[in-house]
Amino acid sequence: MTTKAKKNVRETALDLLVTIEKSQSYSNLLLNHEIKKQQLPQKDVGLLTELIYGTLQRRMTLDYFIKPFVVKSKKLEPWVLHLLRMTVYQLVYLDRIPDHAAINEAVELAKKRGHRGIAGLVNGVLRSMQRDGLPALDAIANLVERLSIETSHPQWLVERWIQQFGYEKTRKMCEVNLTAPLQTARVNLVRISRDECVKILENEGFMIEKSPVIPEAIRSLKGNLAASTAFKQGFITIQDESSMLVAYALGLKKGETILDACAAPGGKSTHIAEKLQQTGTVISIDLHEHKVKLIKENAARLGLTNIDTHVFDSRQVGEHFSTESFDKILLDAPCSGFGVMRRKPDIKYSKKEQDVSQLSKIQVNLLQAVAPMLKQGGILVYSTCTVDKQENEQTMQAFLRDHPEFVEDTELKERMPEAIQPLITHFDLQIFPQDFGSDGFYIAALRKIGAS
């Protein structure tokens, strides 16, 4: 019986790139699944991650480089285009891989997956690029188009951001979106102090930096924290620093009953539960059973007993709970995800402008559904992991226009960590990826002053 030959890293990367585009799956989820399935050694994990993220992040730039060298009449099969992109990424952006090695590997892969003609085409295109050089990006006269191609962000999105935030802020955001994000985690202060946790991780071989932004956060400069003993023992939760600010925005007090309306996978629910110090109750709702299971698993791993999970659409929350049942409510709403492009670069290409308008309607509907559930005097925090005014400021203003019983909570600033306070001018906060290297994120706080 013959055993199936094991795929090498580049072949695995090629298969994943094809699958991501075909099934519109999130790159981070597919990549993690493949790493676990193949039980790849750490050096291969690094290269595979680099090839997937790099090729996706710079896809439009790579296509610009490739285009003059491919005869237009020849319709390339999708996998051939992915192979060319991945190889050109190595030639242009990865110094440690010799050009001849990258090209030979691509030709061998083309032979294995296709026929001699395809292998010849791949070899011809790559050798021509090597010989003739790449087309210059500064040949693109239109500044917006050039920024779009240079940073691989669709032109409609670049135009939208320039209109909302100005050219310079947009340029910085697009450039930061091409960089690899640092892995960050939240220390479970119910179980251990940050200093003790750092010592445990360092003894295990991790290179750790304390977050200068969030008092309970750490950054991993070397090593995957999800594979650590500290993670398995429930001392840490993998979470972005921006996302951790939500629990601060709520101004939590011991014994309170909190609603987390779109809670999966549970990062914010568990943070709230930790801040309540195992008192009160966090009611965590999500639409999907498999996602609610993740909240339960996270709570169990962290040793938290004050989280109560439910599976239903948060727009129907009024059918399950009495009005004015909650001291505080968090609505971390479904959104375009434009703030997390470094972690999910495929978002850039899968989202369309009309998606933003549709999401904005869902966000308003969710706000309207949870509003009656809040006690008078209570705080409603609205958050998204996006950088779009229609989903953020405009959604807030639309809700406030229709709900005079709510006002902007100008005490938000004093509840937030000191390092964040300069970014807050009023009742809300838009974090850009370039602000402190975290995800793009929006947080707004409202207070209920009357009956709904």
The 8 nearest C-alpha neighbors of each residue, nearest first, counted from 0:
[[1, 2, 3, 4, 5, 6, 37, 111],
 [2, 0, 3, 4, 5, 6, 111, 7],
 [3, 1, 4, 0, 5, 6, 37, 7],
 [2, 4, 5, 1, 6, 0, 7, 37],
 [5, 3, 2, 6, 1, 7, 10, 111],
 [4, 6, 3, 7, 2, 37, 11, 8],
 [7, 5, 10, 11, 4, 8, 9, 3],
 [6, 8, 10, 9, 11, 5, 12, 43],
 [7, 9, 11, 10, 47, 12, 43, 6],
 [10, 8, 12, 11, 7, 13, 47, 50],
 [9, 11, 13, 12, 7, 8, 6, 14],
 [10, 12, 8, 14, 9, 13, 6, 15],
 [13, 11, 9, 15, 10, 14, 47, 51],
 [12, 14, 10, 16, 15, 11, 9, 82],
 [15, 13, 11, 17, 12, 16, 18, 10],
 [14, 16, 18, 12, 17, 13, 19, 11],
 [17, 15, 13, 19, 18, 14, 12, 20],
 [16, 18, 14, 15, 20, 19, 78, 21],
 [19, 17, 15, 21, 20, 16, 22, 14],
 [20, 18, 24, 16, 23, 17, 22, 21],
 [21, 19, 23, 18, 17, 22, 16, 24],
 [20, 22, 18, 19, 23, 17, 24, 16],
 [21, 23, 24, 19, 20, 18, 17, 25],
 [24, 22, 20, 19, 21, 25, 349, 18],
 [25, 23, 19, 22, 26, 29, 20, 18],
 [24, 26, 27, 28, 343, 29, 23, 19],
 [25, 27, 29, 28, 30, 343, 19, 24],
 [26, 28, 30, 25, 29, 31, 343, 342],
 [29, 27, 31, 30, 26, 25, 32, 24],
 [30, 28, 32, 26, 31, 27, 33, 25],
 [29, 31, 33, 27, 32, 28, 26, 34],
 [32, 30, 34, 28, 33, 29, 27, 35],
 [31, 33, 29, 35, 30, 34, 36, 28],
 [32, 34, 36, 30, 35, 31, 37, 29],
 [35, 33, 31, 37, 32, 36, 38, 39],
 [34, 36, 38, 32, 33, 37, 31, 39],
 [37, 35, 33, 34, 38, 32, 39, 31],
 [36, 38, 39, 34, 35, 33, 32, 40],
 [39, 37, 35, 36, 34, 40, 33, 44],
 [38, 40, 37, 34, 44, 43, 41, 35],
 [39, 41, 43, 42, 44, 38, 34, 45],
 [40, 42, 44, 43, 45, 39, 46, 38],
 [43, 41, 45, 44, 40, 46, 39, 47],
 [44, 42, 46, 45, 41, 40, 47, 39],
 [45, 43, 41, 47, 42, 46, 48, 39],
 [44, 46, 48, 42, 43, 47, 49, 41],
 [45, 47, 49, 43, 48, 44, 50, 42],
 [48, 46, 44, 50, 49, 45, 8, 43],
 [49, 47, 45, 51, 46, 50, 52, 44],
 [48, 50, 46, 47, 52, 53, 51, 45],
 [51, 49, 47, 53, 48, 52, 54, 46],
 [52, 50, 48, 54, 49, 53, 12, 55],
 [53, 51, 55, 49, 54, 50, 56, 48],
 [52, 54, 56, 50, 49, 55, 51, 57],
 [53, 55, 51, 57, 85, 52, 56, 58],
 [56, 54, 58, 52, 53, 57, 344, 51],
 [55, 57, 53, 344, 54, 52, 58, 177],
 [58, 56, 151, 60, 54, 55, 59, 53],
 [59, 57, 61, 55, 60, 54, 56, 151],
 [58, 60, 151, 62, 61, 148, 57, 63],
 [61, 59, 63, 148, 57, 62, 58, 151],
 [60, 62, 64, 58, 63, 59, 84, 57],
 [63, 61, 65, 59, 64, 60, 66, 58],
 [62, 64, 60, 61, 66, 65, 59, 148],
 [63, 65, 61, 62, 133, 66, 134, 60],
 [66, 64, 62, 63, 68, 67, 61, 69],
 [65, 67, 68, 63, 69, 64, 62, 70],
 [68, 66, 69, 65, 64, 70, 63, 134],
 [67, 69, 66, 124, 65, 70, 128, 127],
 [68, 70, 66, 67, 71, 124, 65, 73],
 [71, 69, 72, 73, 68, 67, 66, 74],
 [72, 70, 73, 69, 74, 66, 67, 68],
 [71, 73, 70, 74, 69, 75, 68, 66],
 [74, 72, 71, 70, 75, 69, 76, 120],
 [75, 73, 72, 76, 71, 70, 77, 69],
 [74, 76, 73, 79, 77, 80, 78, 69],
 [75, 77, 79, 78, 74, 80, 81, 73],
 [78, 76, 80, 79, 75, 81, 17, 82],
 [77, 79, 81, 80, 76, 17, 82, 13],
 [80, 78, 82, 76, 81, 77, 75, 83],
 [79, 81, 83, 77, 82, 78, 84, 75],
 [82, 80, 78, 84, 79, 83, 85, 77],
 [81, 83, 79, 85, 80, 84, 78, 86],
 [82, 84, 80, 86, 81, 85, 87, 79],
 [85, 83, 81, 87, 86, 82, 61, 88],
 [84, 86, 88, 82, 83, 54, 87, 81],
 [85, 87, 89, 83, 88, 84, 82, 101],
 [86, 88, 90, 84, 89, 85, 83, 91],
 [89, 87, 85, 86, 91, 90, 92, 54],
 [88, 90, 93, 86, 87, 92, 91, 85],
 [91, 89, 87, 88, 98, 92, 93, 86],
 [90, 92, 88, 89, 87, 93, 94, 86],
 [91, 93, 89, 88, 90, 94, 87, 53],
 [94, 92, 89, 95, 96, 91, 90, 88],
 [95, 93, 96, 92, 97, 90, 89, 91],
 [94, 96, 93, 97, 89, 92, 98, 90],
 [95, 97, 94, 93, 98, 101, 89, 100],
 [98, 96, 100, 99, 95, 101, 94, 90],
 [99, 97, 101, 100, 90, 102, 96, 89],
 [98, 100, 102, 101, 97, 103, 104, 96],
 [99, 101, 103, 97, 98, 102, 104, 96],
 [100, 102, 104, 98, 99, 103, 86, 105],
 [103, 101, 105, 99, 104, 100, 98, 106],
 [104, 102, 106, 100, 105, 101, 99, 107],
 [103, 105, 107, 101, 102, 106, 100, 108],
 [106, 104, 102, 108, 103, 107, 109, 101],
 [107, 105, 109, 103, 118, 108, 104, 122],
 [108, 106, 110, 104, 109, 105, 103, 111],
 [107, 109, 111, 105, 110, 106, 112, 104],
 [108, 110, 118, 106, 112, 107, 111, 113],
 [111, 109, 107, 118, 113, 108, 114, 112],
 [110, 112, 108, 109, 113, 107, 114, 106],
 [113, 111, 109, 110, 108, 114, 107, 78],
 [114, 112, 110, 109, 111, 117, 115, 118],
 [113, 115, 116, 117, 110, 118, 112, 109],
 [114, 116, 118, 117, 110, 119, 113, 109],
 [117, 115, 119, 118, 114, 120, 113, 110],
 [118, 116, 120, 119, 115, 114, 113, 121],
 [117, 119, 109, 115, 121, 110, 106, 116],
 [120, 118, 116, 122, 117, 121, 123, 115],
 [119, 121, 117, 123, 122, 118, 124, 116],
 [122, 120, 118, 124, 123, 119, 117, 125],
 [121, 123, 119, 125, 120, 124, 106, 126],
 [124, 122, 120, 126, 121, 125, 119, 127],
 [123, 125, 127, 121, 122, 126, 68, 120],
 [124, 126, 128, 122, 127, 123, 121, 129],
 [127, 125, 129, 123, 128, 124, 122, 130],
 [128, 126, 130, 124, 129, 125, 131, 123],
 [129, 127, 125, 132, 131, 126, 130, 133],
 [128, 130, 126, 127, 132, 131, 125, 133],
 [129, 131, 127, 128, 132, 126, 125, 133],
 [132, 130, 128, 127, 129, 133, 126, 134],
 [133, 131, 128, 129, 130, 134, 127, 135],
 [132, 134, 64, 128, 135, 131, 129, 65],
 [133, 135, 64, 136, 132, 63, 67, 138],
 [136, 134, 137, 138, 133, 139, 64, 132],
 [135, 137, 138, 139, 134, 149, 145, 148],
 [136, 138, 139, 135, 140, 145, 134, 149],
 [137, 139, 136, 135, 140, 134, 145, 141],
 [140, 138, 137, 145, 141, 136, 144, 142],
 [139, 141, 138, 142, 137, 145, 144, 143],
 [140, 142, 144, 143, 139, 145, 146, 138],
 [143, 141, 145, 144, 146, 140, 139, 147],
 [144, 142, 146, 145, 141, 147, 158, 157],
 [143, 145, 147, 141, 146, 142, 148, 154],
 [144, 146, 142, 148, 147, 143, 139, 149],
 [147, 145, 149, 143, 144, 148, 150, 142],
 [146, 148, 152, 144, 154, 145, 151, 150],
 [147, 149, 151, 145, 60, 150, 146, 59],
 [150, 148, 146, 147, 60, 145, 151, 136],
 [149, 151, 148, 147, 152, 173, 146, 174],
 [152, 150, 59, 148, 57, 147, 60, 149],
 [151, 153, 147, 150, 347, 154, 157, 156],
 [154, 152, 156, 155, 147, 157, 151, 347],
 [153, 155, 157, 147, 156, 158, 152, 144],
 [156, 154, 158, 153, 157, 159, 352, 152],
 [157, 155, 159, 154, 158, 153, 160, 152],
 [156, 158, 154, 160, 159, 155, 161, 147],
 [159, 157, 161, 155, 156, 160, 154, 162],
 [160, 158, 156, 162, 157, 161, 155, 163],
 [161, 159, 163, 157, 162, 158, 164, 169],
 [162, 160, 165, 166, 158, 164, 163, 159],
 [161, 163, 159, 160, 165, 164, 158, 166],
 [164, 162, 160, 161, 165, 159, 388, 387],
 [165, 163, 161, 160, 162, 168, 169, 166],
 [166, 164, 161, 167, 168, 162, 163, 169],
 [165, 167, 161, 169, 168, 170, 164, 160],
 [166, 168, 170, 169, 165, 171, 161, 164],
 [169, 167, 171, 170, 166, 165, 164, 172],
 [170, 168, 172, 166, 167, 171, 161, 160],
 [169, 171, 167, 173, 172, 168, 166, 174],
 [172, 170, 174, 168, 169, 173, 175, 167],
 [171, 173, 169, 175, 174, 170, 433, 176],
 [174, 172, 176, 170, 171, 175, 150, 169],
 [173, 175, 171, 176, 172, 177, 150, 170],
 [174, 176, 172, 177, 178, 173, 171, 433],
 [175, 177, 341, 173, 174, 178, 340, 172],
 [178, 176, 175, 174, 56, 341, 179, 173],
 [179, 177, 175, 176, 180, 341, 174, 56],
 [178, 180, 341, 181, 177, 342, 176, 52],
 [181, 179, 341, 178, 182, 342, 436, 437],
 [182, 180, 183, 179, 219, 218, 220, 436],
 [183, 181, 219, 218, 180, 184, 239, 237],
 [184, 182, 218, 217, 239, 238, 219, 237],
 [183, 185, 237, 238, 236, 217, 216, 235],
 [184, 186, 216, 236, 235, 215, 238, 187],
 [185, 187, 235, 215, 188, 234, 193, 216],
 [186, 188, 234, 189, 235, 190, 191, 185],
 [189, 187, 191, 190, 192, 186, 273, 193],
 [188, 190, 187, 273, 191, 276, 277, 274],
 [191, 189, 188, 187, 234, 192, 233, 301],
 [192, 190, 188, 189, 187, 234, 196, 195],
 [193, 191, 195, 194, 188, 196, 190, 186],
 [192, 194, 196, 195, 186, 197, 215, 191],
 [195, 193, 197, 196, 192, 198, 191, 209],
 [196, 194, 198, 192, 197, 193, 199, 191],
 [195, 197, 193, 199, 198, 194, 192, 200],
 [196, 198, 194, 200, 195, 199, 201, 193],
 [199, 197, 201, 195, 196, 200, 202, 194],
 [198, 200, 196, 202, 197, 201, 203, 195],
 [201, 199, 203, 197, 202, 205, 198, 196],
 [200, 202, 205, 204, 198, 203, 199, 197],
 [203, 201, 199, 200, 204, 198, 205, 197],
 [202, 204, 200, 201, 205, 199, 227, 228],
 [205, 203, 201, 202, 200, 206, 222, 221],
 [206, 204, 201, 222, 200, 221, 203, 207],
 [207, 205, 221, 220, 219, 201, 204, 208],
 [206, 208, 219, 218, 220, 205, 197, 209],
 [209, 207, 218, 217, 210, 219, 206, 220],
 [210, 208, 217, 218, 211, 216, 207, 197],
 [209, 211, 217, 216, 212, 213, 218, 208],
 [212, 210, 213, 209, 214, 418, 216, 208],
 [211, 213, 210, 418, 214, 419, 416, 240],
 [212, 214, 216, 215, 210, 211, 416, 240],
 [215, 213, 216, 212, 210, 211, 416, 209],
 [216, 214, 186, 213, 185, 193, 217, 188],
 [217, 215, 185, 210, 213, 184, 214, 186],
 [218, 216, 209, 210, 184, 183, 208, 185],
 [219, 217, 183, 208, 207, 182, 209, 210],
 [218, 220, 207, 221, 182, 206, 183, 208],
 [219, 221, 206, 207, 218, 222, 208, 181],
 [222, 220, 206, 219, 205, 223, 207, 204],
 [221, 223, 205, 224, 219, 220, 206, 204],
 [224, 222, 225, 226, 221, 227, 219, 182],
 [223, 225, 227, 226, 222, 230, 219, 237],
 [224, 226, 223, 227, 230, 237, 231, 236],
 [227, 225, 224, 223, 228, 230, 231, 222],
 [228, 226, 224, 229, 230, 225, 231, 223],
 [227, 229, 231, 230, 232, 226, 200, 203],
 [230, 228, 234, 232, 227, 231, 235, 233],
 [229, 231, 235, 233, 227, 228, 232, 234],
 [232, 230, 228, 233, 229, 227, 300, 234],
 [233, 231, 229, 230, 234, 228, 300, 301],
 [232, 234, 301, 300, 230, 231, 235, 229],
 [233, 235, 187, 229, 232, 230, 186, 190],
 [236, 234, 186, 230, 185, 187, 233, 184],
 [235, 237, 185, 184, 238, 186, 230, 266],
 [238, 236, 184, 183, 185, 235, 225, 239],
 [239, 237, 184, 183, 236, 185, 240, 266],
 [238, 240, 242, 241, 183, 437, 243, 438],
 [239, 241, 243, 242, 437, 238, 213, 183],
 [242, 240, 243, 239, 244, 437, 438, 440],
 [241, 243, 239, 240, 244, 245, 238, 267],
 [244, 242, 240, 245, 241, 246, 239, 267],
 [243, 245, 247, 242, 246, 241, 248, 240],
 [244, 246, 248, 247, 243, 242, 249, 442],
 [247, 245, 249, 248, 244, 271, 243, 270],
 [248, 246, 244, 245, 249, 415, 250, 414],
 [247, 249, 245, 246, 250, 411, 414, 415],
 [248, 250, 247, 246, 251, 380, 378, 245],
 [251, 249, 248, 247, 414, 252, 246, 378],
 [252, 250, 249, 275, 253, 274, 247, 255],
 [253, 251, 255, 275, 254, 250, 274, 279],
 [254, 252, 275, 255, 278, 279, 251, 276],
 [279, 253, 255, 278, 252, 256, 275, 280],
 [256, 254, 279, 253, 326, 252, 257, 280],
 [255, 257, 280, 325, 279, 326, 281, 254],
 [258, 256, 281, 327, 325, 328, 326, 282],
 [257, 259, 328, 282, 260, 281, 329, 283],
 [260, 258, 329, 283, 262, 261, 282, 328],
 [259, 261, 284, 330, 262, 313, 258, 329],
 [262, 260, 285, 284, 331, 259, 330, 263],
 [261, 263, 259, 265, 283, 284, 285, 260],
 [264, 262, 265, 290, 291, 294, 285, 261],
 [263, 265, 294, 293, 290, 266, 262, 291],
 [264, 266, 294, 263, 268, 262, 267, 269],
 [267, 265, 269, 268, 264, 270, 238, 236],
 [266, 268, 270, 269, 265, 271, 246, 243],
 [269, 267, 265, 271, 270, 266, 272, 262],
 [268, 270, 272, 271, 267, 266, 265, 273],
 [271, 269, 267, 273, 272, 268, 274, 266],
 [270, 272, 274, 268, 269, 273, 246, 267],
 [273, 271, 269, 275, 270, 274, 277, 268],
 [272, 274, 276, 270, 275, 271, 189, 269],
 [273, 275, 271, 276, 272, 270, 251, 246],
 [274, 276, 253, 272, 273, 278, 277, 271],
 [277, 275, 273, 274, 278, 189, 272, 253],
 [276, 278, 275, 305, 272, 273, 303, 304],
 [279, 277, 254, 275, 276, 253, 305, 280],
 [254, 280, 278, 255, 256, 253, 305, 275],
 [281, 279, 256, 305, 306, 257, 282, 255],
 [280, 282, 306, 257, 258, 256, 307, 283],
 [281, 283, 258, 307, 308, 259, 257, 306],
 [284, 282, 308, 259, 262, 307, 281, 309],
 [285, 283, 309, 260, 262, 261, 310, 308],
 [284, 286, 261, 310, 262, 287, 311, 263],
 [285, 287, 311, 312, 310, 288, 284, 313],
 [288, 286, 290, 289, 285, 310, 291, 311],
 [287, 289, 291, 290, 310, 292, 286, 285],
 [290, 288, 292, 291, 287, 293, 286, 294],
 [289, 291, 293, 292, 287, 288, 263, 264],
 [292, 290, 288, 294, 293, 289, 263, 285],
 [291, 293, 289, 295, 290, 294, 296, 288],
 [292, 294, 296, 290, 291, 295, 264, 297],
 [295, 293, 265, 291, 297, 264, 292, 296],
 [296, 294, 292, 298, 293, 297, 299, 291],
 [295, 297, 293, 299, 294, 298, 300, 292],
 [296, 298, 300, 294, 299, 295, 293, 301],
 [297, 299, 303, 295, 301, 296, 300, 302],
 [300, 298, 302, 296, 301, 297, 303, 295],
 [299, 301, 233, 297, 298, 302, 296, 232],
 [300, 302, 233, 298, 299, 303, 297, 234],
 [303, 301, 299, 300, 298, 304, 233, 190],
 [304, 302, 298, 301, 305, 299, 277, 272],
 [303, 305, 306, 302, 277, 298, 299, 307],
 [304, 306, 280, 277, 303, 281, 272, 279],
 [307, 305, 281, 304, 280, 282, 308, 272],
 [306, 308, 282, 281, 283, 305, 309, 280],
 [309, 307, 283, 284, 282, 306, 291, 310],
 [310, 308, 284, 283, 311, 285, 307, 291],
 [309, 311, 285, 286, 288, 284, 287, 291],
 [312, 310, 286, 285, 313, 309, 284, 287],
 [311, 313, 286, 314, 315, 285, 316, 310],
 [314, 312, 316, 315, 260, 311, 284, 365],
 [313, 315, 368, 312, 365, 316, 364, 369],
 [316, 314, 313, 317, 318, 312, 368, 319],
 [315, 317, 313, 319, 318, 314, 320, 368],
 [316, 318, 315, 320, 319, 321, 322, 368],
 [317, 319, 316, 315, 320, 321, 314, 322],
 [320, 318, 316, 317, 321, 315, 311, 313],
 [321, 319, 317, 318, 316, 322, 324, 372],
 [322, 320, 324, 323, 317, 372, 319, 318],
 [321, 323, 372, 371, 324, 320, 317, 373],
 [322, 324, 374, 372, 373, 325, 371, 321],
 [325, 323, 322, 372, 321, 373, 374, 320],
 [324, 326, 373, 256, 327, 257, 323, 374],
 [325, 327, 377, 256, 374, 255, 257, 373],
 [328, 326, 378, 257, 377, 325, 379, 373],
 [329, 327, 258, 379, 257, 259, 380, 378],
 [330, 328, 380, 259, 379, 258, 381, 331],
 [329, 331, 381, 260, 332, 380, 261, 259],
 [332, 330, 382, 383, 261, 381, 329, 333],
 [331, 333, 330, 383, 362, 334, 382, 261],
 [334, 332, 331, 362, 383, 358, 335, 261],
 [333, 335, 336, 358, 332, 383, 385, 384],
 [334, 336, 337, 385, 355, 350, 358, 333],
 [337, 335, 385, 338, 384, 334, 339, 340],
 [336, 338, 385, 335, 339, 340, 386, 384],
 [439, 337, 339, 385, 384, 336, 438, 386],
 [340, 338, 438, 341, 342, 337, 336, 343],
 [341, 339, 344, 343, 342, 337, 338, 176],
 [340, 342, 176, 339, 344, 343, 180, 179],
 [343, 341, 340, 339, 344, 27, 180, 179],
 [342, 344, 340, 345, 341, 346, 26, 339],
 [345, 343, 340, 56, 346, 341, 347, 55],
 [344, 346, 347, 343, 348, 349, 55, 26],
 [347, 345, 349, 344, 348, 350, 343, 340],
 [348, 346, 345, 349, 344, 350, 152, 153],
 [347, 349, 346, 345, 350, 153, 351, 152],
 [348, 350, 346, 347, 345, 351, 23, 20],
 [351, 349, 348, 346, 347, 354, 352, 335],
 [352, 350, 354, 353, 349, 355, 348, 347],
 [351, 353, 354, 355, 350, 356, 155, 156],
 [352, 354, 355, 356, 351, 357, 350, 358],
 [355, 353, 357, 351, 352, 356, 358, 350],
 [354, 356, 358, 353, 357, 352, 359, 335],
 [357, 355, 359, 353, 358, 354, 360, 352],
 [358, 356, 354, 360, 359, 355, 353, 361],
 [359, 357, 361, 355, 360, 356, 334, 354],
 [358, 360, 362, 356, 390, 357, 361, 355],
 [361, 359, 363, 357, 358, 362, 364, 356],
 [362, 360, 364, 358, 359, 363, 365, 357],
 [361, 363, 359, 365, 360, 364, 332, 358],
 [362, 364, 366, 360, 365, 361, 367, 359],
 [365, 363, 361, 367, 362, 366, 368, 360],
 [364, 366, 368, 362, 314, 367, 363, 361],
 [367, 365, 363, 369, 368, 364, 370, 362],
 [366, 368, 364, 370, 365, 369, 363, 398],
 [369, 367, 365, 314, 366, 370, 364, 316],
 [368, 370, 372, 366, 367, 371, 365, 316],
 [369, 371, 367, 372, 368, 373, 366, 451],
 [372, 370, 322, 373, 369, 451, 323, 368],
 [373, 371, 323, 322, 369, 370, 324, 325],
 [374, 372, 323, 325, 371, 370, 377, 324],
 [373, 375, 323, 377, 326, 325, 376, 324],
 [376, 374, 447, 377, 448, 449, 373, 450],
 [377, 375, 447, 448, 446, 374, 378, 449],
 [376, 378, 326, 374, 375, 327, 447, 446],
 [377, 379, 446, 327, 445, 380, 328, 249],
 [380, 378, 328, 445, 444, 327, 329, 446],
 [381, 379, 444, 329, 443, 330, 328, 249],
 [382, 380, 330, 443, 442, 331, 329, 444],
 [381, 383, 442, 331, 441, 332, 330, 443],
 [382, 384, 441, 385, 331, 332, 440, 334],
 [385, 383, 440, 338, 336, 439, 441, 339],
 [384, 386, 338, 337, 336, 440, 383, 439],
 [387, 385, 338, 337, 439, 440, 388, 441],
 [386, 388, 389, 390, 385, 391, 160, 337],
 [387, 389, 391, 392, 390, 393, 386, 163],
 [388, 390, 393, 387, 391, 394, 392, 359],
 [391, 389, 359, 394, 388, 387, 393, 392],
 [390, 392, 388, 394, 389, 393, 387, 395],
 [393, 391, 395, 388, 394, 396, 389, 390],
 [394, 392, 389, 396, 395, 391, 388, 397],
 [395, 393, 397, 391, 390, 392, 396, 389],
 [396, 394, 392, 398, 393, 397, 399, 391],
 [395, 397, 393, 399, 398, 394, 400, 392],
 [398, 396, 394, 400, 395, 399, 393, 401],
 [397, 399, 395, 401, 396, 400, 402, 394],
 [398, 400, 402, 396, 401, 397, 395, 403],
 [401, 399, 397, 398, 402, 396, 403, 395],
 [402, 400, 398, 399, 403, 397, 396, 404],
 [403, 401, 399, 404, 400, 405, 398, 451],
 [402, 404, 405, 399, 401, 400, 406, 449],
 [403, 405, 449, 402, 448, 447, 451, 450],
 [406, 404, 447, 403, 446, 402, 448, 445],
 [405, 407, 446, 445, 408, 447, 404, 448],
 [406, 408, 445, 426, 409, 446, 444, 405],
 [409, 407, 445, 426, 444, 446, 410, 411],
 [408, 410, 426, 411, 425, 407, 412, 444],
 [411, 409, 408, 412, 413, 414, 426, 425],
 [412, 410, 409, 414, 413, 426, 248, 408],
 [411, 413, 414, 410, 415, 420, 423, 409],
 [412, 414, 415, 411, 410, 420, 416, 417],
 [415, 413, 411, 412, 247, 250, 248, 416],
 [414, 416, 412, 413, 247, 248, 420, 417],
 [417, 415, 419, 418, 213, 420, 414, 212],
 [416, 418, 420, 419, 415, 212, 421, 413],
 [417, 419, 212, 416, 420, 421, 211, 213],
 [420, 418, 417, 416, 422, 421, 415, 212],
 [419, 421, 417, 422, 423, 412, 418, 415],
 [422, 420, 423, 419, 418, 424, 417, 412],
 [423, 421, 420, 419, 424, 428, 430, 429],
 [424, 422, 420, 428, 421, 425, 412, 427],
 [423, 425, 422, 426, 427, 421, 412, 428],
 [424, 426, 409, 427, 423, 412, 411, 428],
 [427, 425, 409, 408, 407, 444, 411, 443],
 [428, 426, 443, 442, 425, 444, 423, 429],
 [427, 429, 442, 423, 441, 430, 443, 422],
 [430, 428, 441, 440, 431, 442, 427, 386],
 [431, 429, 440, 439, 441, 428, 434, 432],
 [430, 432, 439, 433, 434, 429, 440, 438],
 [433, 431, 439, 438, 437, 436, 434, 172],
 [432, 434, 431, 436, 435, 172, 175, 171],
 [435, 433, 431, 432, 436, 430, 437, 439],
 [436, 434, 437, 433, 432, 431, 212, 430],
 [435, 437, 432, 433, 434, 438, 180, 181],
 [436, 438, 432, 435, 241, 240, 239, 439],
 [439, 437, 432, 339, 338, 440, 241, 239],
 [338, 438, 440, 431, 432, 430, 385, 384],
 [439, 441, 384, 430, 385, 383, 429, 338],
 [440, 442, 429, 383, 382, 428, 430, 384],
 [443, 441, 382, 428, 427, 381, 429, 440],
 [442, 444, 427, 381, 380, 426, 428, 382],
 [445, 443, 380, 408, 426, 379, 427, 411],
 [444, 446, 407, 408, 379, 406, 378, 405],
 [445, 447, 378, 406, 408, 405, 377, 376],
 [448, 446, 405, 376, 375, 377, 404, 449],
 [447, 449, 404, 376, 375, 405, 446, 406],
 [450, 448, 404, 447, 375, 451, 405, 376],
 [449, 451, 404, 375, 448, 447, 371, 374],
 [450, 371, 404, 449, 402, 370, 403, 405]]
